Amino acid sequence: MQKVGHQVFTAEFIDNPGIDYDEFVYPLIESSCPVVLGIMGPGVAHVVAVLGHTLNSDRWAEARHTYGAFPRYPYIPTASWTDHFIVSDDNFGMYVTLPTESIRNLLVPKHNPNLHAALAVGLTPLAGKISGYLAEQSAASIGNHIIVSTVAPTSNRWLTHLKIRESPKDGVSEGQLINPIVCRTMMCSKKQYVDLMTLAEDERNYKLNAGEIDLLNKTLTDKFWVTEISTANLYSGNKHKLGDIITIIDPSDDQLRNQEYHIFAWLTGICWHGPGLKNTPINWSIKGHIPLIRGIPLQQCENEW
């Protein structure tokens, strides 16, 4: 595959039971990259081709993150709102909708007597070392660090909103964040991203200026993973976001070793740039929420099913 400019990203869920299969598959499907998904059960071993997903903005599953479930997740993946993967199954036909819960590993996979996900193989058009799943995991960590460590003025409404914590209890000096971030990751090109950000306008009509657009052009690589940062209500109700964290797909060995594969990030009113986001944060003109990256023009979004 690499000889024709493609990369295969794989995950074995039996050997790595800590990876939720839908969280691995989602960034690839959202990037329009096909995934071969292996499923197993007693006397069953089969593969299907995953081609897309459905979105249920009223799905309750993501609510488990705020009910004190164990383990406590650091973020909510948008895979939580995916109720079906659209698959091609040579036993049943094209475009079958596979309920995501039907093959989830609720037990250690090798001891799971039910039909469950065992393997996923995703094909991407760009060779790289970092999968969408890993990009999202690391971006969520960076996003939470930025939220907790950044001193935001009270005028920065949304960053202040993200920083609110529960009241301390049971001897714990600092409570959990009340508004956990929602992360959505996909592959994006510099042209696509810059074009979208040039047109982006928040709810108070703030837009990026020419200098900020120029900074994006100078900082971004040709292709990258972009992890959109949102909240549960903004994502499901508005399909809007409060920021982005951009991860290099194919970092050098030095960049991997020095953890310098994040090259750009912004949250309302502030941006970070440069390898490892080590440059001093600067002001960012977008101070509110803007639309998510969509596969169709925004003016046609009302036609989505």
BAMI-385995 format. One record per residue (C-alpha): residue number from 0; residue in three letters; y, z, x. Coordinates in steps of 0.001 Angstrom, whole numbers, plus 524288, in hexadecimal, padded with zeros to 5 digits. Example, Ala and Ser with C-alpha at 12.3 -4.5 7.8 and 13.67 -1.06 7.14 Angstrom:
! BAMI-385995
k/r/v/w/u
0/ALA/7EE6C/81E78/8300C
1/SER/7FBDC/81BE4/83566
//
This chain:
! BAMI-385995
k/r/v/w/u
0/MET/80000/80000/80000
1/GLN/8097F/80330/80AF5
2/LYS/807FC/7F559/81054
3/VAL/80E79/7F019/8040C
4/GLY/818FE/7FAA1/80408
5/HIS/812C7/80436/7FAA3
6/GLN/80EF3/81270/7FC0C
7/VAL/80423/81A20/7F59A
8/PHE/806D0/82853/7F208
9/THR/7FAD0/83029/7EE26
10/ALA/7F7D8/83DC4/7E920
11/GLU/7EA6B/843F3/7E7A5
12/PHE/7EB7C/84E76/7DD55
13/ILE/7DE1F/8543D/7E00A
14/ASP/7E18D/856E3/7EE45
15/ASN/7EF95/85A7D/7EAB6
16/PRO/7EEE9/861D9/7DDBF
17/GLY/7FCE9/86692/7DF6A
18/ILE/80208/858DB/7DC46
19/ASP/803D8/8564D/7CDCE
20/TYR/7FF36/84869/7CBE1
21/ASP/80A1F/84497/7C278
22/GLU/814B1/84934/7CBF5
23/PHE/80EE3/8406D/7D67F
24/VAL/80DA6/834A1/7CD84
25/TYR/81AE8/835C7/7C6BF
26/PRO/82438/831DD/7D1F4
27/LEU/81BEB/825E0/7D4C5
28/ILE/81B77/82178/7C69C
29/GLU/82A08/8241F/7C4E2
30/SER/82C1B/81B34/7D0B6
31/SER/82441/8104E/7CA00
32/CYS/81926/811FF/7D3D5
33/PRO/80B41/81136/7CE70
34/VAL/801B0/81C5B/7D078
35/VAL/7F2DD/81C34/7D054
36/LEU/7EE52/82924/7CA98
37/GLY/7E07E/82E1F/7CC66
38/ILE/7DAF7/8372B/7C1F3
39/MET/7CE59/83EDB/7C267
40/GLY/7C5BC/84718/7B9B1
41/PRO/7B75B/84A5A/7B803
42/GLY/7B07B/83D61/7BA3B
43/VAL/7BD6E/83603/7BA13
44/ALA/7C52A/82FA0/7C50E
45/HIS/7CF23/82587/7C0D5
46/VAL/7DC3D/81FC8/7C4D4
47/VAL/7E7A0/81AEC/7BCA7
48/ALA/7F436/813FC/7C06E
49/VAL/80066/81BB3/7BCA8
50/LEU/80BA5/812B4/7B903
51/GLY/815B9/81B4C/7B252
52/HIS/81812/8275D/7AA21
53/THR/81DD4/82BFA/79D5D
54/LEU/8289B/8362B/79C41
55/ASN/828E7/840EE/79211
56/SER/83605/847D9/79303
57/ASP/8316D/851D9/788E7
58/ARG/8255B/855C5/790A3
59/TRP/823B8/86466/791FC
60/ALA/81BC6/86443/79EA7
61/GLU/82795/865E3/7A794
62/ALA/82B1E/87295/7A0A6
63/ARG/82019/87999/7A7E3
64/HIS/828DB/879C4/7B3DF
65/THR/83248/88346/7AD66
66/TYR/82862/88C72/7A73C
67/GLY/824D2/8938A/7B3B8
68/ALA/81826/88BF9/7B596
69/PHE/810E1/88DE9/7C268
70/PRO/812DF/887F9/7CBEF
71/ARG/82198/886DC/7C9E7
72/TYR/82554/878E0/7CD0A
73/PRO/831AF/8764E/7D50B
74/TYR/83545/86AB2/7CC71
75/ILE/8310F/8630A/7C065
76/PRO/82BA5/85569/7C33B
77/THR/82F05/84AF6/7B945
78/ALA/82069/84857/7B872
79/SER/820C8/85415/7AF34
80/TRP/8269C/84B11/7A4C6
81/THR/81C8B/8404D/7A70B
82/ASP/81283/84185/79C4D
83/HIS/80AE7/834F4/79F22
84/PHE/80860/82C00/7AA97
85/ILE/806D2/81DB9/7A6C2
86/VAL/7FA54/818DE/7AD1A
87/SER/7F1C4/80CF6/7ADDC
88/ASP/7E397/810FD/7ABE8
89/ASP/7D969/8064D/7AD58
90/ASN/7D096/80DA9/7A3E5
91/PHE/7DA8B/80E23/798D6
92/GLY/7E569/80464/79B68
93/MET/7F350/802AA/7A01D
94/TYR/7FE87/80C1B/79DA5
95/VAL/7F697/817B1/7990A
96/THR/7FE67/82455/7982B
97/LEU/7F7A8/82F2C/79FC1
98/PRO/7FC51/83CE7/79BD2
99/THR/80098/8438F/7A867
100/GLU/7FA6D/85093/7A479
101/SER/7ED17/84A53/7A226
102/ILE/7E996/84956/7B0A7
103/ARG/7F166/85484/7B65C
104/ASN/7EA64/85D41/7C00E
105/LEU/7EAF1/86A99/7B9A7
106/LEU/7E062/86FAB/7C2D3
107/VAL/7DD40/86D58/7D118
108/PRO/7D95B/85EED/7CFD5
109/LYS/7CBEA/85FEE/7D602
110/HIS/7C85F/86A44/7CBDE
111/ASN/7CED4/8635B/7C05A
112/PRO/7C49E/85F12/7B646
113/ASN/7CEA2/8572C/7AE84
114/LEU/7D3BF/84992/7B124
115/HIS/7DE59/84B11/7BB71
116/ALA/7E6C6/843B2/7C52A
117/ALA/7E040/84282/7D270
118/LEU/7E7CE/83852/7DA34
119/ALA/7F448/8304C/7D965
120/VAL/7F7D4/8246B/7E194
121/GLY/805AE/81F45/7E051
122/LEU/80A50/81239/7E5A0
123/THR/81895/81136/7E9E7
124/PRO/82019/8055D/7EF13
125/LEU/82503/80CCE/7FAF7
126/ALA/81D34/81347/805BA
127/GLY/82099/8217B/80812
128/LYS/81C2E/82F22/80BB7
129/ILE/821C8/836C1/8002B
130/SER/81C5F/83511/7F276
131/GLY/82468/83706/7E638
132/TYR/81D0D/843AD/7E3A8
133/LEU/82096/84956/7F0F5
134/ALA/82E9C/8446B/7EFB1
135/GLU/82FF9/84B92/7E2BE
136/GLN/82A11/85832/7E7DC
137/SER/8332F/85899/7F392
138/ALA/83F08/85425/7EBA5
139/ALA/83CBF/85F11/7E1C6
140/SER/83C9D/868DB/7ECE9
141/ILE/84941/86337/7F273
142/GLY/84F7D/862F0/7E4F3
143/ASN/84C85/87138/7E266
144/HIS/85172/874F9/7EFED
145/ILE/85E30/86DAC/7ED9D
146/ILE/86023/8741E/7E05D
147/VAL/85DAC/881D8/7E569
148/SER/8653B/880B6/7F23A
149/THR/87122/878D2/7EDF6
150/VAL/87D38/88090/7EA61
151/ALA/882A4/87939/7DEBE
152/PRO/89005/87B4A/7D8A4
153/THR/88FD7/87FC7/7CA7E
154/SER/89598/87290/7C6EC
155/ASN/8889A/86C4E/7CAF1
156/ARG/88277/86E9D/7BDA7
157/TRP/8752E/8688D/7BFDC
158/LEU/8722F/86E13/7CD42
159/THR/8761A/87B71/7C804
160/HIS/86CDC/878FE/7BC91
161/LEU/8618C/87631/7C5E1
162/LYS/8643B/88282/7CDC6
163/ILE/862AA/88C2C/7C26B
164/ARG/857A5/895CA/7C4C2
165/GLU/84FEE/89F55/7BC7F
166/SER/853EC/8AD94/7BD21
167/PRO/84C94/8B502/7C7E8
168/LYS/840ED/8BCC1/7C2FC
169/ASP/83537/8C481/7C7AB
170/GLY/83B5F/8C761/7D4C3
171/VAL/83DEA/8B90F/7D799
172/SER/84BB4/8B776/7DCD7
173/GLU/84D8C/8A968/7D87B
174/GLY/8483E/8A2D0/7CC41
175/GLN/84333/894F5/7CA29
176/LEU/84C87/889C0/7C784
177/ILE/84E32/888CE/7B8C2
178/ASN/8504C/87A08/7B8C4
179/PRO/84577/87454/7C165
180/ILE/84846/866C5/7C67C
181/VAL/84121/85AEA/7C140
182/CYS/83D30/850AA/7CB5E
183/ARG/83A6F/84236/7C924
184/THR/836C1/839C7/7D4E3
185/MET/835C9/82B1F/7D6AA
186/MET/83751/8209A/7E0F2
187/CYS/844A3/81A21/7E169
188/SER/84BE4/80FDF/7E969
189/LYS/85945/811EE/7EF68
190/LYS/85F3A/806D9/7E76A
191/GLN/859B7/80BE8/7DA9F
192/TYR/85E1F/819C4/7DD56
193/VAL/86BC1/8164E/7E233
194/ASP/86DE9/80D2A/7D6AA
195/LEU/86A00/817D8/7CD16
196/MET/8723E/82239/7D3CF
197/THR/87DFD/81923/7D41F
198/LEU/87D62/81816/7C54B
199/ALA/87983/82649/7C2CE
200/GLU/8831E/82E7C/7BB0B
201/ASP/88127/83CA5/7B71E
202/GLU/88472/842FD/7AA0E
203/ARG/89266/84589/7AEA0
204/ASN/89431/83768/7B31E
205/TYR/8939B/83A94/7C1A1
206/LYS/88EB8/82F8E/7CA6C
207/LEU/88C31/82DC7/7D8F2
208/ASN/8974C/828A1/7E13E
209/ALA/8969F/81D7D/7EB1F
210/GLY/894A1/826C9/7F692
211/GLU/888D8/82D2B/7F022
212/ILE/882B9/81FF6/7ED11
213/ASP/884DE/81C14/7FB44
214/LEU/87E2A/828A4/7FFB4
215/LEU/8724F/82534/7F77B
216/ASN/871AD/8178E/7FD67
217/LYS/87277/81D02/80B39
218/THR/868BC/82813/80946
219/LEU/85DB8/82283/80105
220/THR/85204/81AD8/805F7
221/ASP/84DB4/80E56/7FF23
222/LYS/84378/81586/7F6FE
223/PHE/84116/823ED/7F4A2
224/TRP/83C18/82E33/7EB2E
225/VAL/846AE/8339F/7E272
226/THR/84417/84098/7DB97
227/GLU/84D0C/842A1/7D006
228/ILE/850FA/850BB/7CD40
229/SER/85306/854BC/7BF21
230/THR/85074/85FAA/7B55B
231/ALA/846AC/85FDB/7AA33
232/ASN/850EB/85D99/79FAD
233/LEU/85882/8532A/7A714
234/TYR/84C1D/84BC6/7AA95
235/SER/8455A/84C0D/79D74
236/GLY/85152/84BAD/794B7
237/ASN/85B5E/843A9/79C29
238/LYS/852F9/83C8D/7A649
239/HIS/85D58/840A7/7B009
240/LYS/85D52/8471F/7BD73
241/LEU/865CC/84FE3/7C5E7
242/GLY/86285/84A7D/7D349
243/ASP/85964/84326/7DC69
244/ILE/85201/845FE/7E8F8
245/ILE/84E36/83A2F/7F11A
246/THR/8424F/83A09/7FA07
247/ILE/83EA2/82FDE/80447
248/ILE/8319C/82969/80111
249/ASP/82DED/82652/80F1F
250/PRO/8341A/83083/81818
251/SER/831B3/83044/826B7
252/ASP/828E3/83A55/82D07
253/ASP/83500/84166/83208
254/GLN/83B07/84192/8246D
255/LEU/82E7A/84739/81EEB
256/ARG/82D8F/85174/82991
257/ASN/83BDB/85566/82806
258/GLN/83B77/8547B/81926
259/GLU/8465A/84A60/8190D
260/TYR/840B4/84168/80EA1
261/HIS/84AB4/8455E/8044C
262/ILE/856D7/83D2A/806DB
263/PHE/85F7E/83EF4/7FAEA
264/ALA/86113/8489F/7EFC7
265/TRP/86B2E/84B65/7E581
266/LEU/86CF1/8553A/7DAB3
267/THR/8789E/85602/7D1C7
268/GLY/884EA/85666/7DA05
269/ILE/87E43/8572C/7E774
270/CYS/87671/84E15/7F041
271/TRP/86E9B/84F87/7FCC4
272/HIS/86B5B/84443/805EE
273/GLY/86564/840B9/812FD
274/PRO/857AE/8432A/81895
275/GLY/852A8/8500A/81361
276/LEU/85F38/85160/80B4D
277/LYS/8650D/85886/816F0
278/ASN/872DE/85348/815C4
279/THR/87D0F/85C1F/80F9B
280/PRO/87CFF/85AEE/800A4
281/ILE/88856/85336/7FB1B
282/ASN/88E79/851B3/7EDBA
283/TRP/88830/8484A/7E41A
284/SER/88FDD/8421D/7D920
285/ILE/8852A/842DA/7CED3
286/LYS/8867F/85084/7C924
287/GLY/87D85/84F9D/7BD58
288/HIS/8711A/848F8/7B8B9
289/ILE/86E64/83A57/7B964
290/PRO/8636D/831C2/7B3F9
291/LEU/855FE/8319F/7BA43
292/ILE/851A5/8256B/7C171
293/ARG/84B90/81C97/7B738
294/GLY/84372/81052/7B7E8
295/ILE/84BC9/8098B/7ADA0
296/PRO/85A84/80810/7AC03
297/LEU/860C9/8144A/7A654
298/GLN/86668/80CBE/79AD9
299/GLN/8586B/8095A/7969F
300/CYS/852DE/8171B/797D5
301/GLU/853CE/81960/7893D
302/ASN/848C9/80F73/787EB
303/GLU/83F4D/817CF/78FB9
304/TRP/832EE/81BD0/788AB
//
